[in-house]
Structures are given as structure tokens and as C-alpha cells.
């Protein structure tokens, strides 16, 4: 009898335990199984099976992506047409298909070495079109038009590749059936691709997950927008927006469907994308970051986007300001918004009139009198000081105001502007008063870069 009761109790406890385990299991996500659809071509299956072994990280990223859920395989993005200039011939050995069903013959599939916005446009036409008009897509052309480091050959090719071109983009080329190491690896936003398209979508939606949530986070923008000349991520982190983001980001719903990311529902305070790209209120989503901007705060002299000569925006700044105000109004009252723009406009006027214009006038006088030499830029101290006045602290002052970061508006901004301005003017006036030529650095280091502009952008020189 005792044994019978004991067995009954043990059995009962076992049933309870199994029931609890079954109930508990419902609280854990199932292990995701990747199942190939019947419509997946055998070539696509072969790519996946190969990369699953050769590059498991790439496979894992793709398997967790929306692309995989939609049945989009490697070939949907990478397959090239015969004769295209970006075919990776080194892939031929991997794409000789054997044991294909239904008695299909062996053949190799031409594969594009780099996926471009033109490739992405087959499924994302609006996004690609918007992106193509943006300063992001055209930034390589912009810097070749205005940057003294490139046009004066004042840095080396490797310094450009690892620094400037990492964000701005290279001019992609092929060599011996593979991407030329002098132009690759690169996912710069202004990369010039061999199919004529500009940029790389994976700058913000990194391969092979391509997650929209990643592009919504400020850390993604901070890959390029940081440092002494464009410290947007540091400015954002100092602002109230950044403070709220850091405090509550674990509550943000970054996985909301495209076009449906809503302030007050999915996030409490905006990220970079919230203001500059995401849809909100009556404003539609855009991949043209040039929209919603009413001042060019990165230019030497602050101007309207339509007046920016290297890439005049086809926008009306008043219309774009109203768009941004509409974004702001999702969380702020009208008085707050209007007063903020009054502060920004005042900062722009003071920077232009008090600091930049007088310094530029003096610089031009030095050149006219032959006291500064125009042959090279940066080989004379005053050229460096003038450059930093607008390119470093001048930008920080304007951008700090635009994004409400007081330390960057003042201490890293206008405070530094005052010191650079005074030192620049003191040295310049001394040269003018004494009719003395500025000292030139005899050995400017590593000034070995080519001054030839890319033919692919500008045509024959």
C-alpha cells in the first residue's frame, strides 16, 4: 500500500512538472528554422548552402533578415547580367552547379561583386530615387569640388582611403576579376559604383541583416557624423533628445513597420532619423537627408541649401522648414518651435557677419598682396587657422545651436571662434602692416595624393 501511494504521488508530481515545463516552454521563442521555399531556384539554394559553410556570419545575418522571410536569396541582389563591368570572375568556381534537379545542365551564375542602390531599386524604387538626390549620395563629388586636402594633394592616397573615403565613398574599380583593393572595402554613402549609381544602402542598413531598426538608431549615424568638424553624435548625446534616448531607449520600439514609426507610441524623444528621415505627423518618410533643412550649417558661409553651389538643392527652404516644424510639433508647442528657430537664425547671422566675413575678407587681402601663396593650401599657418575657424569651431557653433547642445554652441563653438578669429586677425594684420610674406612649411608631411579629379564624376579634365 505504501509503495502504491508513493508511486501515485511520484506520478502526480511528474505530470505536474511536465505540465509546468510545457507551459513554461510557451514563454520561450522557438528556435527559428530556415526552410527553403519551393520557388527558390537551385542556384539560390546553392549560394545559401555554400555561405552557410564558408561565411556563417553572413548566413546568420541573412537568415534573421526580412529578406529571408520574404524568400529573397543572395542571387536576388547579387546576380549580374553577362557582360556587366562588376562581375566577380573569382566566383565562377563556386557557381558551377552540379546535381541540379530535372536534369538541368551545369553553368555558372554571374555575380556582382558589390550590391548598389541600382540593384536595391528593383524592390525599393522610391527610396533609391530619394537617396540619389541627397547630399549623402553626392558627397564624393561635393568634397572633390571644395576640399583643399584633395585638390591640393595635401594627404596621401591611403590617408584618404582610410579616412575621407571611408564615409564619403571611393570610385569602385575591378582588377583581375575582383574588386580593386585600392577602392575596396568601402560602403561610403557617396561611393561611385560601376553601374553609375551612387552610394551604398549598407552604410546605414548593414549587410546582410539590412535592419530598419539599425538605421533608426543614432549610433548608426555616429559612424560618420562625429569628430571636430561634424560632431553630430556628440551634440545629440549632450542634448535633451539624446539624454532622453539614453534613459529610455530600452523602451523604444525600433522594429515598427517602415513608415509607421510614431512619436509617443514607439519612441519618447527623437533620434537622428526621426527628424531627418522618418515620417511623422503630416510629413512623409524620405531617404533624402537634404530635405527639412533650412540652412547649410556645414558650409564656410551659412547659406540656404538651394544656394550651395557644389550641389544646389531643388528645394524651397521655407517649405522644408515647415516640414521640420511639423516634425517638432509632434512633441513641442508652437512657441517653443518658433523661439528655437529664432535662436538658430540669430546664431547663423552672428557667425556669418561677425566671424566668417571679416576673416574671409582679410584672407583675400593677403592673397591679393602676395603675402599668402595660393599654390598649396595648409602649407601656411594662416590658411590652417582660417580653415579651422569655419570647418571646426564654426560648424560646432552652428550645429550645436541647431541641435540644442549648449556646450557645443558655446565652449566648443563660439568661444573657440573668438580665439581663432583674434589669433588669425592679429597675425594677418602684422603681415599686412609690415608687408611680410607668411612663413611656408617647407616639408608638409605626406602631401602625396593625386590632384586629378575622378573622370567618372567630372569627365575628361
N, C-alpha and C positions, 0 to 999 in steps of 0.2 A: 504493500500500500504506500509506504514511504517513497519507494522508488518511482511509483506511478505518479504521485503528486509532484515529485521533483522533476520528472520528465515533462509533465504538463506545464510546470512553471517555466522551465527552460525553453520549451517550445513557444510558450506565450511571449517570453522576452525576446526570443528570436524573431517572431512575427512583428513585434513592436519595433525592434531595431531595424528590420528590413523596411518596414513602412516609413520609419523616420529617415532612413537613408534615401529611400525613393523620393520622399517629399523634399529632402534637402537637395537632392540632385537637381530638382527643378529650379533651384536658386542659382545654379551654375550654368554658364553658357556652354552649349555643346561645342565640341571640337569641330571646327569647320572642315568640311570635306570638299575638296576641289573635284568637281565632276565635269568632264568634257562633254559639251553638247554634241548631239548627233550631227549638227550642222557645221561643227568645227572642221575645217579642211585638214587633211592629214599633214600638210605642210605646217600648219599652225600647231598641231599636236606635237610634231617633231621638234619644233622650236622650244616649246614648253618643256618637253621631256629632257632635252639637251641642257637647257639653262637650269633646270631643277638640279642637275648633277654638277654642272660646271660653275654656275654662279648662283648658289642657293639663296643669297641675299636678294638678288634681283627677282628671283622666282617668288620668294616670300612676299616681297613688296607688291608685286603684281597680283598675287593670289588674294591679297587683302583689299585690293582696289575695287572701285566701282566698275572699272573696265572689265575686270574678270567676271564680276557679277552680270555684266551685260554681254558676256561672251566675246569680248574684244581681245584678240590674241596679239602676239608680237608682230605678226605679219600685217595686221590692220594698220599699224603705224609705221613699220619699218620696210615694208615691201616697196621696192623701186621698180620703175619701168626700164626695160632694156635700153641701154644707150645713155641713161642719165649719168651726170658727172659725179654723183656722190655715191656710186655703188662700191661697196666694200668687197673687193675680189678675194680678200682673205677669208671671207665667209663661205666661199664656194665648197670647200671640203666638208663643211658642216651641213650643207644643204643638198647633198646628193642623196636623194630619197630612195631607200630600199624597202622592200616588203610592203609596198603600198597596196591597199585593197582594190579589188575589182581589176587586178592585172594592170594597173597604171604603170607607165614607164618611169625609169629614173630620170630626174632632171634637177637642176639647181635653181633655187629661187633667188633672184637678185634682191639684195638687201641694202637699204640706205644706211650709211654709216652714222648719220645724225638725223634725228627727227626734228622737223622745223615747224614753225607756225603754219606754213602752207599745208603740211601734212595734217596738222591738227584741225585745219579749217574744213576738212571734209566732214567733220562732225560738229565743229564749233565755228561756223562761219561768222556769226556776229562778233564773237569775242576776238577772233583773228583780225577782222576788219577794224574794230575799235583800237586794238593794240597797235596795228600798223600805223595809225595816225598819231600815236602818243610820242612823248619825248623819250620814253623808255626805248621804244623800237628804233628811234632815230638818233640815239645818243652817241653812237660811234661817229656818225657824220658830224654831229654837233661839236664834239671835242676836237676833231680834226680841223674844224673851221676856226676855233677860237683858242685852242690850248697852246701856250708857248712851249710847254715841255715837248710836245710832238713836233710842232712846226719849226722849232729851233734846234731839234735834235739834242735836247739837254738831258736826256736819260737814255739808258741802254735798252736794247730790244727785250732783254729778259726782265728788266725792271718794269717795262710796260706790260709784258705778258702776265707777270705775277701780280702786278698792282693795277694799273689803269684798265687793262683789257679784261681782267677777271670779272669786273662788273659791267664795263661798257661793251665788251664783246670783241672778238677777233674777226678777221676775214678768213673764213674757213677755206682750206685747200686740201686736196688729196695728193698723196705721194705713194707710189708703188702699191696702189690698190687699197690704201688705208688712209685715215686722216693724218695730215701732216703734223708732226709733233711740234712744229713751230706755231701752230694755230690751235692745237688741241692738247689737253682737255679744256673746254670752255662752254659755259652756259650763260654768257653775258646777255643782258637784256637788249643790247643793240647789235648782237652778233650778226654778221652778214653771211648768210647761208648760200650754198652753191646753187640753189633753185631760185635765188633772187629775193627770198623772203628775209625779213629782219627779225632778229631776236631769238629767244628760246623760252617757251612756255614753262620749262622746268626750272627757270630762275626762281619762280615763286611756288610752282606745283612740282616739287622734286620727284624725279622718276624713282621707282616705277609705281609708286602709290598714287601720285597725282591728286592728293587730297585737297579739297576745297578748304578744309579746316586749317591746313598749314598756311595758306595764303591769307587767312583772316587774322593770323597772329602777328603782333608787332615784331617779334623776334625774327620773323622771315624777312621783313623789310630792313631790319637792322643788319643783315648781312652786308649790305652796301651803304646804307644811309647811317653812317657813323663816322666818328673821327673829327679832326679840327675844322674841316671845311664844310661838312654837311652832317652835323651830329643829331639827326632827327630822332634816332632811338634814345640817345641820352636826354634830349629835350623832352621827348614823350614821357620817359620814366620819371622826370622831375615834375611834370605837370600833374594836375589833379586827375586828368584822364588816366595817366599812367599809374598813379597811386591807387586809384580805384581798381584798375585792371589787376595790379599785383595782389591786392587784398581779396578780390572776389573771382579771379579767373577760373578757379576750380568749379564755380557755379555757371560759367558761360557754356552755352550750347553751340560749340563750333561746328557741329555736324548738321546744322539746319540745312534744308534743301537750298540749292542755288536760287537766289532771288527772293528768298523767304526769310533771311536773317533779320530779325526785328529787334530794335532797341526796346528795353523794358521787358521783353519776353525772353530773348535769347542772350542778351548781354546788358550789363548795367551802364558801363561807360564805353565810349568808342575806342576801337583800335585804329591803326592807320587805314586799313581797308574800309572801315565803317564810314569814314569821312570822305575818302578819295575814290572809292570804287564801288562799294556795296550799295544796293538800293535801299532807300529809306524814305518814308513819307510819300511825297509825290515824285521823288527822284528815282529814275531807273538805274539799275546796275550798269557799270561801264568798265571796260578794260583800258580806257584812255585816261591815264592819270593826269593829262593836261587839262581835262575838264574840271570845273568847280574852282579853278584857280583864277584869282583876280589880280595878282601881282607876280612878277618873276623875281622872287627874292634871292635867287642864286646868281643873277646877272650882276656884272660890275655896277651898272647904274640900274636901279629898280625901274622896270617898265611894265607895261601891260603885255600879256602873253602874245597878243597879235603883233606887237612891235619887236618881238625877239627875232632879230634878223637871221640867225643860223637856222631857225625853224619857226616861222611865224604861225601861230595857232589860228585855225579857222574858226575862232570863237569870239563872242562878244563878252567882255569881262563882266558887264553888268548882269547879263543872263546867267553866267556861271556863278557869280557871287550870290545871286538869288537861289540857285540850286544849293550852294553850300549853306546858305542861311536856312533853307528848308530842312537840311540835314540837322543843323544845330537846333532847330525848333522842336525836334522830337524830344529834347530833354531840357531846353532853356527857353526862358521868356524873351519876348521881343526886345525889351530894354537892354537885357544882358547882351544879346547878339549885336544890336546896333552900337552899343558902347564899346564892345570888343573891336569892332571894325574901325571905330574912330581911333582907338589906340594904335591899331596896326597902320592905318593911313598916316597918322602923325609920326610914327617911327620911320616909315618909309620916306616921308618928306624930310625929316631931320637928317637921316643918313645921306640922302641924295644931296641936299643943299649945304649941310654943314661940313660933312666929311669928304664924300667922294668927289664932287665937282671941283672944289678948290684944289684938292690933291691932284686930280687929273689935269687941271689947267697948269699947275706947276710942273708936272711931269712933261707935258707937251712943250712947255717953255724950255726945259732942259734939253730936249731933243732938238728943238729949233736952233738953239745957241750952240749945238755941238758939244755940250757938256756931258751928255749921256750918249752912248753909242747904240744904234738900233740893230747892229749886225746880229747880236745874240741877246736873248733875254735871260735874266738871272745871273749874268756874269758881272753885274754891278750891284752894289748893296742897295741903292735906292729903288732899283727895279724889284728886288725881292720884297722890300718893305711896302712898296705900293701894292704889289700883288697880294700880300697877306692882309693889307688893310681892307680890301673888298672880298677876297677869296676865303679868308679865315674869320676874323672878328666881325667884319661887315656882314657876312652871311649869318653868323651866330646871333648878332643883334636882331636882325630882321626875322630870322626863323624862330628865335626864342620868343619874340613878341607874338608871331603868328600862331605858335602852339602853346602859349601861356606858360613858359618856363622862366621865371624871374631871374635865376642865376645866369642863364644863357643870354637873356635880354640885356642884363647889366654887366655882371662881373666878367663873363666870357665874351661879352658883346661890346656895348658902347664904352664901358670902362677901358677895354683894350684898344678900341678905336681911338680914344683920346690920346693914349700914349704913342701909338704908332703914327698917328697924324702929327703930333708935336715933334717926334723924332724925325719923321720924314721931312717936314717943312723946315726944321732947323738945319738939317744937312743940305737940303736943296737951296735954301736962301744963302747959305755960306758959299756954295759953288757959284751961284749967280753973282753975288756981291764981289767975289774975288776972281770971277771969270776963270775958274779952275775946273778942269775935266775930272769927272768921277774916277776913282780907282777901279780898275778892272781886275777881276780874279784871273791870274794867268793860267791856272790849272783847275778849271771847273771839272770835278770828278765824273767819270763815266758818261760824258756827253757824247755818246757814240750812236745814238738812234738815227734811223733814216728819216729824212725830211720829205721824202716822196709820199704824196698823198695816195691812198689806195685807188687804183684805176677803177675798181669795181664800184666805187662810190662817185668819184668825180670825173671818170672818163680819162682820156688822154690829157696829160699835163701840157 
